[in-house]
Amino acid sequence: MSQIPSSFDSEKRQYSPGEIADDILLSTVDGVGSLTAERLVERFGSAGEALRAPISELMRVEKVGENLARKIASARETVDVDAIVRFCEENGIDVLTPRDSRYPKRLLEIAKPPRILYVRGEIKPEDSRAISVVGTRAATPYGRVQTTRLVRKLVEAGFTIVSGLALGIDGYAHRAALDAHGRTIAVLGGGVARIYPREHEDLAARVMTSGALVSEYHPLTTPLSGNFPARNRIVSGLSIGTLVVESGKRGGSMITARCAAEQNRELYAVPGPVDSLVSQGCHELIRDGAILVESVEDILYSLPSYEIKPIILDELKREDDQFAEGTVGISERSVASITRPPKTPSKSKPKPKRAEKESEPEGSLLPEPSPLPEPKPLPPLNDLERRIVELVGDKVVSIDEIIRVVNLPASSVLGTITALEIKQVLKRLEGASVARK
């Protein structure tokens, strides 16, 4: 676990980007990661003092060679930190250090907490009760369904959903949280003003309205492949536990899972078909001790009760009756199903006989079909919105096809689709397509 230097033990408050310009500048030096920055601040007392230190003194810090020492000493001449500060202030980007009262407390518990955290949106105290949900970019229909189902239940239980804004499972996790009117945080491998992947620009905009985009990198940093493994420690670090839905044996999801284990956080995995390549990683995690998740109750019962909304626990207890005495977690209903004889129909109250149907064989236990739900009434729509809704109908339609048919600029069509999403009429799907909500 990281030990934050004494300079960060002062009374916490909110800091403006201008007040922590030296911290920002030090973080921009190529080669100064969170651990090196921590060593520099610990030795010199502050980022400003480290930037003013002589090269010979900088080289006394572990892992700081002559080349890096020269970069640190010349940082004020090579980087316009005032421009970065102005950019953040003009674009509503908060910059947090561990001494800021808004800095996520769970990140202070991990081995390498980011020394700088850029935030677009808002991190709230209730976000300390978070579950990260990660998985493959090549999500199958099974993975999409399970992600949506579990995330919605987690939101109902009061959890913030953390993920990485990637294609596949990450995107479905964010969308499911937003559709359930929950909070979600996206941790980026580049800057918070350089959205990646581009297909998720609209999703990133939605995340900012009910959560935050977060990164330890300069706001305009291009997302490089080497950034993502470091990003994953923040995904797991923000969370009580990490849920993996569909993952091969290698990849970012398995790195996040390893980070969660190293951070002593709970680790969960959803099993998949035994012959599914994108579930092999999940099966490996389960074999190695991750909690197998079939329903959200598997997650809730593994956590301390103070991490869960009490009403959710009460509802679960009602569903499962009470735990039978001496069984360590087995419900009375389950015990009764073995110890009590099967009930026989009462002679005084015969069970009504179901009407036979030509299509249903005698003795069938098929349930009666549920009536189809009434179509959801549409809110007031303008002509273009109505035209797009009629074009979509009950199908999945690509956005390119909509642009081609309506014969209008792409910007107008995309803006209208976003408006229809906000009105809960359409939902955007993977592959740049939409469907009725």
ABEGO torsion letter per residue (X at the ends): XBBBBAAAABBBBBBBAAAAAAAAAAAABBGBBAAAAAAAAAAAGBAAAAAABBAAAAAABBGBBAAAAAAAAAAAAABBAAAAAAAAAAAGBBBBBAABAABBAAAAABABBBABBBBBEBBBAAAABBBBBBEBABBBAAAAAAAAAAAAAAAAAGBBBBBAGBBEAAAAAAAAAAAAGBBBBBBBABBAABBOBAAAAAAAAAAAAAEBBBBABBAABBBBAAAAAAAAAAAAAABABBBBBEBBABEAAAAAAAAAAAAGBBBBBBBBBAABAAAAAAAAAAAAGBBBBABAAAAAAABBAAABBAAAAAAAAAAAEBBBBGAGGBBAAAAAAAABBBBBBBAABBBBBBBBBAABBBGBABBBBBBBBBBBBBBBBBAAAAAAAAAAEABBBBAAAAAAAAGBBAAAAAAAAAAAAAAGABBBBBGGBBBBX
